[in-house]
Amino acid sequence: MMNKKTTEYLVMVREKTGLSDYKIAKKYAINQSNLSKYSSGKAALSETHAWLFANILDIDPAEVVAHTKYEHAINTANKEKAIFWQEQLNNIFSSSEPIKIQIAQFNAIVGDVRINTQKMLTLITEADGAGAHLIVFPEMALTGYPPEDLLFRDGFMIQVEEQINYLCDSIPSSISVLFGAPSRNDDSLFNSAYCIQKNRISNIYHKQELPNYGVFDEKRYFSSGNKSFVFVCQQTRIGVLICEDQWIDGPISKLCQLNVDIVISINASPFQAEKHKDRLNICKKYAAEFEVSYIYVNMVGGQDEVVFDGNSFVTDSEGTLIQQLPEFKEYFCLHTESLKNFQPVMLEESIYSALVLATRDYIQKNSFEAALIGLSGGIDSALTLAIAVDAVGPENVHAVMMPYQFTSTMSLEDSELQALSQGVTFSSIDIHPMVDAFNLSLKDFFEDSFRDITEENIQARVRGVLLMALSNKHHKIVLATGNKSEMAVGYATLYGDMCGGFAPLKDISKTMVYQLANYRNTLSRVIPDRVITRSPSAELSPNQLDQDSLPPYEILDDILMRFVEMKQSVSKITEQGHDLDLVNKITSMILKNEYKRRQSAPGPKISSNAFGRERRYPMTSKFQP
């Protein structure tokens, strides 16, 4: 137990009130001469001022009085009184139960402020019943993240403020609550952490570092805070950060100068392959450097094109991991619970879990009744089917095969086998009459033309029309089955196989599709082996193979990764051994098909640069890479 001095309490009062010494003296009727002595360390707080500071800081007055009485005894060399007050301090702290902090790895619904509040209230009540002194929710837990332009609506912010007041009135008075929500002050909006203690807002901390890259555009909405936040719960000094604050040295360095015991970082940090290692490493580094325990609390759940993985954790003051919450599931536990058989998961498992959670939340949070998938007999639709079944259950998935004259017997057999093995509803619709009707109607217009991709696309668009009709009639969302490799080079039919409300594989390369299919089969064999081993084909013309118009996918995906995610130039990519003509061809295809991608369904981000809200390139451009 560290003995606190008057100078430390004065620093805490400055931080809490935001006032200078002059304004503190004026507001609280403290003699300026006395305050100067307190500031210089020449005098300990009087008993009256000790009580005053304790009330300002919401600390037990007995603690502050005992500390300052002990300080005065030391300053006056009164050993007898020093021993007495040291004993009182020992009694105060020995009778205090070690703090118990409940971590709430929380899945919020953007915009449903009332439901989020009710869910939080239930968890707060349960945590109080379990003996927790404090419960911590993620960044923007009350509103979901990101709320985007909802923040500009006055009615939305009124709801936020009403529900925060409701929380204050409704929670047990014996528990403190820390959670994220937007706040406003005059014309400024802030990304904030609210601290409720004894049924009132004891403080509101404003995020200092606002990310404005990738999927983040917080500077569009928020102003930056500039003050650290420390509060006391159960004799423990707790410092608070919000997400990006911990990635920049300034906020945490400033915070840890205030003698905190625990740093709590609340986050809405989206999943990205291998990102959790970076989070762990930086938090371990800070914990060891500043000798503080570190509690990282992250959101979980899918929200449009991002998916939050949870993966909350606790380190001790030496930077050792002592608690790790699971990924991709809601989870609630005390920070003191021991680490139980934690084993890092393989990359394919993390990515697959991300796709399942993102798909489930998109379907359920948008109130669709089920999912609809066009099965082709290929690996993309097979993997999409497995993801859908794992997300919402086989009873809520309908697979439709739509064969034409180029559809192979293998595709017919494998599609039906997948559907039967996973227990989903399966239908087959022969599209010959519809395609023939289109071709007949267009015959006069195509009279002097050779058969080309136009006729191939008619097949894909007929299938799209059928899927959307079934979607409209039965309120089932169509899951598009295209992958990142195809979308990158435009190897997809606009208004055809690109139809859909959500695309689980949108940020998954073709090579990763194969890896995920093999991983899923280790859980249970739902994808036939020959679907994985056969040469990929769109089956829109006789004996068609993807490799007729594209390089092998392992080559294509390496070029795509370097150009799209690493943003390398053509010359840099060719230095890695790729053929210059091929690289020019592929990069040109990427840039020319921006208009297609702009019209594609949303899908979950898992890479460092995903197509969608993260990658903003002009559709009209003469850029040469």
C-alpha positions in Angstrom: 0.0 0.0 0.0 1.5 3.3 -1.1 1.0 6.3 1.2 -0.5 9.2 -0.8 0.6 12.8 -0.2 -1.2 16.1 -0.3 0.5 17.0 -3.6 -0.9 13.8 -5.2 -4.5 14.5 -4.0 -4.2 18.0 -5.4 -3.1 16.6 -8.8 -6.2 14.3 -8.7 -8.5 17.3 -7.9 -7.0 19.3 -10.8 -7.6 16.3 -13.1 -11.1 15.7 -11.9 -12.3 19.3 -12.0 -10.1 20.6 -14.8 -9.4 23.7 -12.7 -6.2 25.6 -11.9 -5.1 26.1 -8.3 -6.4 29.6 -8.4 -9.8 28.5 -9.5 -9.8 25.6 -7.0 -9.1 28.0 -4.2 -11.8 30.4 -5.3 -14.5 27.7 -6.0 -14.0 25.8 -2.7 -13.1 28.8 -0.5 -9.6 27.6 0.3 -7.1 30.2 1.4 -4.6 30.8 -1.5 -1.7 30.7 0.9 -2.8 27.3 2.2 -3.2 26.0 -1.3 0.3 27.1 -2.2 1.7 25.2 0.7 -0.3 22.1 -0.3 1.0 22.4 -3.9 4.6 22.8 -2.8 4.4 19.9 -0.3 5.2 22.2 2.6 1.9 21.4 4.4 -0.4 18.4 4.6 -4.1 18.9 4.1 -6.1 20.0 7.1 -8.8 17.6 8.2 -11.5 19.9 6.7 -9.8 20.1 3.4 -9.1 16.4 3.4 -12.9 15.8 3.7 -13.5 18.4 0.9 -11.0 16.7 -1.4 -12.4 13.3 -0.6 -15.9 14.5 -1.6 -14.6 16.0 -4.8 -12.8 12.8 -5.7 -15.6 10.5 -4.4 -13.1 8.7 -2.1 -13.7 7.5 1.4 -12.9 10.5 3.6 -11.3 8.3 6.2 -8.7 7.3 3.7 -7.7 10.9 2.8 -7.7 12.0 6.4 -5.5 9.1 7.5 -3.1 9.7 4.6 -2.7 13.4 5.4 -2.5 12.9 9.1 0.3 10.4 8.6 2.0 12.9 6.2 1.7 15.6 8.8 3.2 13.3 11.5 6.2 12.5 9.2 6.7 16.2 8.4 6.7 17.1 12.1 8.8 14.1 13.1 6.1 12.8 15.4 6.9 9.1 15.4 4.2 8.2 17.8 1.5 9.8 15.7 3.1 8.4 12.5 2.8 4.9 13.9 -0.8 5.5 15.0 -1.9 6.8 11.6 0.0 4.1 9.7 -1.9 1.5 11.8 -5.2 3.3 10.8 -4.2 3.2 7.2 -3.4 -0.5 7.5 -6.8 -1.2 9.0 -8.6 0.8 6.3 -6.9 -1.1 3.5 -6.9 -4.6 5.2 -10.7 -4.3 5.6 -11.1 -3.5 2.0 -11.9 -6.5 -0.3 -9.7 -6.6 -3.4 -11.5 -5.2 -6.4 -13.6 -7.5 -8.6 -14.1 -6.2 -12.1 -16.6 -7.9 -14.4 -15.6 -7.9 -18.1 -18.6 -7.7 -20.4 -17.6 -8.7 -23.9 -20.7 -7.3 -25.4 -22.5 -7.6 -28.8 -24.4 -4.4 -29.4 -27.0 -3.6 -32.1 -26.2 -0.3 -33.8 -29.0 2.2 -33.2 -31.1 0.1 -30.9 -30.2 2.1 -27.8 -33.1 0.9 -25.7 -32.4 -2.8 -26.3 -28.7 -2.3 -25.7 -29.5 -0.5 -22.4 -31.8 -3.2 -21.2 -29.2 -5.8 -22.0 -26.6 -3.8 -20.1 -28.9 -3.4 -17.1 -29.4 -7.2 -16.9 -25.7 -7.8 -17.0 -25.0 -5.1 -14.4 -27.6 -6.6 -12.0 -26.1 -10.0 -12.5 -22.6 -8.7 -11.9 -23.7 -7.0 -8.7 -25.2 -10.2 -7.5 -22.0 -12.0 -8.2 -20.1 -9.6 -6.0 -18.4 -7.4 -8.7 -17.5 -3.9 -7.7 -17.2 -2.6 -11.3 -18.5 -3.8 -14.6 -16.8 -2.7 -17.9 -18.5 -2.6 -21.3 -16.8 -1.9 -24.6 -16.5 1.4 -26.6 -19.8 2.6 -27.9 -21.6 -0.3 -26.1 -24.8 1.8 -25.7 -25.2 2.6 -29.4 -23.2 -0.1 -31.2 -20.2 0.8 -33.4 -20.0 2.5 -35.8 -23.2 4.6 -35.5 -22.0 6.7 -38.5 -24.4 9.5 -39.5 -26.9 8.6 -36.8 -24.7 10.7 -34.7 -25.9 13.8 -36.6 -29.5 13.2 -35.7 -30.7 15.1 -32.7 -33.3 12.4 -32.0 -30.6 9.8 -31.8 -28.6 11.7 -29.2 -31.7 12.4 -27.2 -32.3 8.7 -27.0 -28.7 8.2 -25.8 -29.1 10.8 -23.1 -32.4 9.4 -22.0 -31.1 5.8 -21.7 -28.0 6.9 -19.8 -30.3 8.7 -17.3 -32.4 5.5 -17.1 -29.3 3.5 -16.4 -28.3 5.8 -13.5 -31.7 5.5 -12.0 -32.0 1.7 -12.4 -28.6 0.1 -11.5 -27.8 -1.1 -8.0 -26.1 1.6 -6.1 -23.4 -0.7 -4.9 -21.7 -1.3 -8.3 -19.8 1.1 -10.5 -20.3 0.9 -14.3 -17.9 2.0 -17.1 -19.2 2.0 -20.7 -18.8 3.7 -24.0 -21.3 6.0 -25.6 -21.3 9.3 -27.5 -21.6 12.5 -25.6 -22.2 16.1 -26.7 -21.2 19.4 -25.3 -22.6 22.5 -27.0 -21.8 21.9 -30.7 -19.2 19.2 -30.1 -19.6 15.4 -30.2 -17.3 13.1 -28.3 -16.5 9.4 -28.3 -16.7 8.9 -24.6 -16.5 6.6 -21.6 -19.1 7.2 -18.9 -18.4 6.2 -15.3 -21.5 5.8 -13.1 -20.9 5.5 -9.4 -23.5 5.6 -6.7 -26.2 6.1 -9.3 -24.8 9.2 -10.9 -22.3 10.0 -13.6 -19.1 10.6 -11.7 -17.1 11.5 -14.9 -17.2 11.4 -18.7 -13.9 10.8 -20.4 -13.4 11.9 -24.1 -11.3 9.8 -26.5 -8.1 11.6 -27.3 -6.9 9.9 -30.4 -9.5 9.6 -33.2 -8.7 7.1 -36.0 -9.3 8.3 -39.5 -8.0 5.5 -41.7 -9.2 2.1 -43.0 -12.8 1.6 -41.9 -12.6 4.4 -39.4 -13.7 8.0 -40.0 -14.1 9.3 -36.5 -12.9 12.8 -37.3 -16.0 13.2 -39.4 -18.1 13.0 -36.2 -16.0 13.6 -33.0 -13.9 16.2 -31.4 -10.8 15.1 -29.5 -10.5 15.0 -25.7 -7.4 16.3 -24.0 -7.6 15.2 -20.4 -6.7 11.9 -18.7 -9.3 10.1 -16.6 -8.7 8.3 -13.3 -11.3 7.1 -10.9 -11.2 5.2 -7.7 -13.2 2.0 -7.0 -12.6 -0.2 -4.0 -9.4 1.7 -3.0 -8.0 1.1 -6.5 -7.0 3.9 -8.9 -8.2 3.0 -12.4 -7.2 4.9 -15.5 -9.3 4.8 -18.7 -8.4 4.7 -22.3 -10.6 4.3 -25.4 -9.2 2.1 -28.2 -6.9 4.2 -30.4 -5.7 6.0 -27.2 -3.5 2.9 -26.5 -1.9 2.8 -29.9 -0.3 6.3 -29.4 2.2 6.8 -26.6 0.9 10.2 -25.4 -2.4 9.3 -23.7 -1.1 6.2 -21.8 2.1 7.9 -20.8 0.2 10.9 -19.4 -2.3 8.6 -17.7 0.3 6.5 -16.0 2.0 9.5 -14.4 -1.1 9.7 -12.2 -0.2 6.7 -10.1 -2.8 4.3 -11.5 -3.1 0.7 -10.3 -5.1 -0.6 -13.3 -5.5 0.7 -16.9 -8.8 -0.3 -18.5 -9.0 0.1 -22.3 -12.5 -0.1 -23.8 -12.5 -1.0 -27.5 -14.5 -1.5 -30.7 -11.6 -3.0 -32.6 -12.6 -4.9 -35.7 -11.2 -8.3 -36.6 -8.3 -8.5 -39.0 -6.2 -11.6 -39.5 -3.3 -11.7 -37.0 -4.3 -8.4 -35.4 -4.9 -9.9 -31.9 -1.2 -10.5 -31.6 -0.5 -6.8 -32.1 -3.0 -5.9 -29.4 -1.5 -8.3 -26.9 2.0 -7.2 -27.6 1.4 -3.4 -27.2 -0.7 -3.9 -24.0 1.9 -6.2 -22.5 4.6 -3.7 -23.3 2.7 -0.9 -21.6 1.8 -3.0 -18.6 5.4 -3.9 -18.0 6.8 -0.4 -18.7 4.4 1.4 -16.4 4.0 -1.5 -13.9 0.2 -1.5 -14.1 -2.3 -4.2 -14.6 -4.0 -3.9 -18.0 -7.6 -4.8 -18.8 -8.5 -4.8 -22.5 -12.3 -5.0 -23.2 -13.4 -5.4 -26.8 -16.8 -5.5 -28.6 -17.9 -8.7 -30.3 -20.3 -9.2 -33.2 -20.9 -8.3 -36.9 -21.9 -4.9 -38.1 -22.3 -4.5 -41.8 -18.8 -4.8 -43.3 -16.9 -5.2 -40.0 -16.9 -8.0 -37.4 -15.6 -7.5 -33.9 -13.7 -10.5 -32.5 -13.9 -9.9 -28.7 -10.6 -11.5 -27.6 -10.6 -9.3 -24.4 -7.8 -10.0 -22.0 -6.0 -9.1 -18.8 -2.3 -8.8 -18.0 -0.6 -8.3 -14.7 1.8 -5.5 -13.9 4.7 -7.5 -15.4 3.0 -7.8 -18.8 2.1 -11.5 -18.3 -1.2 -12.6 -19.8 -3.4 -13.8 -16.9 -6.9 -13.9 -18.5 -8.0 -14.4 -22.1 -11.6 -14.3 -23.2 -12.8 -16.4 -26.2 -13.0 -14.9 -29.7 -16.2 -14.3 -31.6 -18.7 -14.9 -28.8 -20.3 -12.9 -26.0 -18.6 -13.7 -22.7 -18.8 -12.3 -19.2 -16.4 -13.0 -16.4 -14.5 -11.5 -13.5 -11.0 -10.2 -14.3 -9.6 -12.3 -11.4 -10.7 -15.6 -13.0 -7.7 -17.7 -13.9 -6.5 -18.4 -17.4 -8.1 -21.8 -18.4 -6.5 -24.0 -20.9 -6.0 -21.1 -23.4 -4.6 -22.2 -26.7 -4.0 -19.8 -29.6 -6.3 -20.7 -32.5 -5.1 -21.3 -36.1 -5.6 -18.6 -38.7 -8.2 -20.6 -40.7 -10.3 -21.2 -37.5 -10.3 -17.4 -36.7 -11.3 -16.4 -40.2 -14.0 -19.0 -40.5 -15.4 -18.0 -37.1 -15.4 -14.4 -38.2 -17.4 -15.2 -41.4 -19.9 -17.2 -39.4 -20.5 -14.5 -36.8 -20.7 -11.8 -39.4 -23.2 -13.7 -41.5 -25.3 -14.6 -38.5 -25.5 -11.0 -37.2 -26.2 -9.5 -40.6 -29.1 -11.9 -41.1 -30.5 -11.7 -37.6 -29.9 -8.0 -36.9 -31.6 -7.1 -40.2 -34.6 -9.4 -39.3 -34.4 -11.8 -42.3 -36.2 -15.1 -41.7 -33.6 -17.3 -43.5 -30.8 -17.4 -46.1 -31.0 -18.4 -49.7 -28.0 -19.6 -51.7 -27.6 -20.5 -55.4 -25.5 -23.7 -55.4 -23.3 -24.3 -58.5 -21.4 -27.4 -57.5 -18.3 -25.3 -57.1 -16.2 -24.6 -54.0 -17.3 -21.0 -53.4 -21.0 -21.8 -53.1 -20.2 -25.0 -51.1 -18.2 -22.9 -48.5 -20.9 -20.3 -48.4 -23.5 -23.0 -47.7 -21.4 -24.3 -44.8 -21.0 -20.8 -43.4 -24.7 -20.2 -43.6 -25.7 -23.4 -41.9 -23.2 -22.8 -39.1 -24.5 -19.3 -38.8 -28.3 -19.8 -38.6 -28.9 -23.5 -38.7 -29.9 -25.8 -41.5 -33.6 -25.2 -40.9 -33.1 -21.6 -42.0 -31.1 -22.2 -45.2 -32.5 -22.9 -48.6 -30.1 -24.0 -51.4 -31.2 -23.7 -55.0 -29.5 -25.4 -58.0 -30.3 -23.8 -61.4 -28.8 -26.1 -64.1 -28.3 -25.2 -67.8 -26.9 -27.3 -70.6 -23.3 -26.6 -69.6 -23.8 -27.7 -66.0 -21.9 -30.9 -65.4 -23.3 -34.1 -63.9 -20.6 -33.7 -61.2 -22.0 -30.3 -60.2 -25.5 -31.6 -60.1 -24.5 -34.6 -57.9 -22.3 -32.6 -55.6 -24.8 -29.8 -55.0 -27.5 -32.2 -54.0 -25.1 -34.1 -51.8 -24.0 -30.9 -49.9 -27.6 -29.9 -49.3 -28.6 -33.4 -48.1 -25.6 -33.8 -45.9 -26.2 -30.5 -44.2 -30.0 -30.9 -43.9 -31.0 -27.8 -45.7 -34.0 -27.3 -48.0 -32.9 -28.1 -51.6 -34.6 -27.1 -54.9 -33.6 -27.4 -58.5 -34.9 -25.1 -61.2 -34.2 -25.8 -64.8 -33.3 -22.5 -66.5 -33.3 -23.7 -70.1 -36.8 -22.3 -70.9 -35.9 -18.9 -69.5 -32.5 -18.6 -71.1 -34.0 -19.8 -74.4 -36.7 -17.1 -74.1 -34.2 -14.4 -73.6 -32.0 -15.6 -76.5 -35.1 -15.8 -78.7 -36.2 -12.2 -77.8 -32.7 -10.9 -78.6 -32.1 -13.0 -81.7 -32.9 -10.2 -84.2 -30.6 -7.8 -82.3 -27.7 -10.3 -82.2 -28.2 -11.6 -85.7 -24.8 -10.4 -87.1 -22.9 -11.1 -83.9 -20.8 -14.0 -82.7 -21.7 -15.8 -79.5 -19.6 -14.4 -76.6 -19.7 -13.4 -73.0 -23.1 -11.8 -73.5 -24.9 -15.1 -73.8 -22.9 -16.4 -70.8 -24.1 -13.5 -68.7 -27.7 -14.1 -69.6 -27.5 -17.5 -67.8 -26.0 -15.8 -64.7 -28.6 -13.1 -64.8 -31.5 -15.5 -65.1 -30.3 -17.2 -62.0 -30.0 -13.9 -60.2 -33.6 -13.0 -61.1 -34.9 -16.4 -59.8 -33.0 -16.0 -56.5 -34.2 -12.5 -56.0 -37.8 -13.6 -56.7 -37.6 -16.3 -54.1 -36.0 -13.8 -51.7 -38.9 -11.3 -52.1 -41.6 -14.0 -51.8 -40.2 -15.7 -48.7 -38.2 -12.9 -47.0 -35.0 -14.8 -47.2 -31.7 -13.0 -47.8 -29.7 -14.1 -50.8 -26.0 -14.8 -49.9 -23.8 -13.9 -52.8 -21.0 -16.5 -53.2 -18.3 -14.5 -55.0 -14.8 -14.3 -53.5 -12.2 -11.5 -53.4 -10.1 -12.8 -56.3 -13.1 -12.8 -58.6 -14.3 -9.4 -57.5 -10.8 -7.9 -57.9 -10.6 -8.7 -61.6 -14.3 -8.5 -62.4 -14.7 -12.2 -62.9 -18.4 -12.0 -61.9 -21.6 -11.0 -63.6 -23.2 -7.7 -62.6 -26.9 -8.4 -61.8 -26.2 -12.1 -62.1 -24.0 -14.1 -59.6 -23.3 -10.8 -57.9 -26.9 -10.6 -56.8 -27.3 -10.8 -53.0 -27.7 -8.9 -49.8 -24.6 -10.1 -48.1 -21.4 -11.7 -49.4 -19.6 -13.8 -46.8 -16.5 -14.4 -49.0 -16.1 -10.9 -50.3 -12.7 -10.4 -48.6 -11.6 -14.0 -49.0 -9.1 -14.9 -51.7 -9.6 -18.0 -53.8 -6.6 -19.7 -52.2 -8.0 -18.9 -48.7 -11.4 -20.4 -49.9 -9.6 -23.7 -50.4 -7.9 -23.4 -47.0 -11.2 -22.6 -45.3 -13.0 -25.5 -47.0 -10.4 -27.9 -45.8 -10.6 -26.5 -42.3 -14.4 -26.8 -42.2 -14.1 -30.5 -43.3 -11.9 -31.2 -40.2 -15.0 -30.4 -38.1 -17.3 -32.5 -40.2 -17.1 -33.5 -43.8 -19.7 -31.2 -45.5 -17.8 -30.3 -48.7 -17.2 -33.3 -51.1 -13.6 -33.9 -51.8 -14.0 -33.5 -55.6 -15.5 -30.0 -55.1 -12.1 -29.1 -53.5 -9.9 -31.0 -56.0 -11.7 -30.2 -59.3 -10.6 -27.4 -61.5 -12.8 -24.3 -60.9 -15.2 -23.3 -63.6 -18.1 -20.9 -64.0 -19.8 -23.5 -66.4 -21.2 -20.9 -68.7 -19.8 -22.4 -71.9 -18.6 -25.8 -73.1 -15.5 -27.1 -71.2 -14.9 -23.7 -69.6 -12.2 -23.4 -66.9 -11.3 -20.3 -64.8 -7.7 -20.8 -65.9 -8.7 -20.2 -69.5 -8.9 -16.4 -68.8 -7.1 -16.1 -65.4 -3.6 -17.2 -64.2 -3.5 -20.0 -61.6 -5.0 -18.7 -58.4 -1.9 -18.9 -56.3 -0.2 -16.5 -58.8 -3.2 -14.3 -59.2 -3.7 -14.0 -55.4 -0.1 -13.1 -54.8 -0.4 -10.3 -57.3 -3.7 -9.1 -55.8 -2.3 -9.2 -52.3 0.7 -7.1 -53.3 -1.4 -4.6 -55.4 -4.5 -4.3 -53.3 -3.4 -4.9 -49.7 0.3 -3.9 -49.8 -0.3 -1.2 -52.5 2.8 -2.1 -54.4 3.6 -0.7 -57.8 3.8 -2.8 -61.0 7.6 -2.6 -61.0 7.8 -3.7 -57.3 5.5 -6.7 -58.0 7.5 -7.8 -61.0 10.6 -7.7 -58.8 9.0 -10.6 -56.9 9.3 -12.8 -60.0 5.9 -12.1 -61.7 5.7 -11.6 -65.5 5.4 -7.9 -66.4 2.7 -8.4 -69.0 0.6 -10.5 -66.6 1.0 -7.9 -63.8 -0.1 -5.2 -66.2 -3.1 -7.2 -67.3 -4.2 -8.0 -63.7 -3.7 -4.5 -62.3 -5.6 -3.0 -65.3 -8.5 -5.4 -64.6 -8.6 -4.4 -61.0 -8.8 -0.7 -61.7 -11.3 -1.1 -64.6 -13.8 -3.1 -62.4 -14.2 -0.6 -59.6 -17.7 0.2 -60.9 -18.7 -3.5 -60.5 -17.4 -3.6 -56.9 -19.2 -0.4 -56.1 -22.4 -2.3 -56.8 -21.6 -5.5 -55.0 -23.1 -6.8 -51.7 -21.4 -5.9 -48.4 -19.2 -8.6 -46.9 -17.0 -8.9 -43.7 -13.5 -7.5 -43.7 -10.8 -9.8 -42.6 -7.8 -8.5 -44.5 -5.7 -5.3 -44.2 -7.5 -3.8 -47.2 -10.9 -5.0 -48.0 -13.1 -4.0 -50.9 -16.0 -1.9 -49.6 -16.0 1.0 -47.2 -12.3 0.6 -46.5 -11.0 0.9 -50.1 -12.2 4.1 -51.8 -11.0 4.3 -55.3 -12.5 6.4 -58.1 -14.6 4.5 -60.7 -13.5 7.0 -63.3 -9.7 7.2 -63.4 -6.7 7.2 -65.8 -4.2 6.2 -63.1 -1.5 3.9 -64.4 0.2 1.7 -61.7 
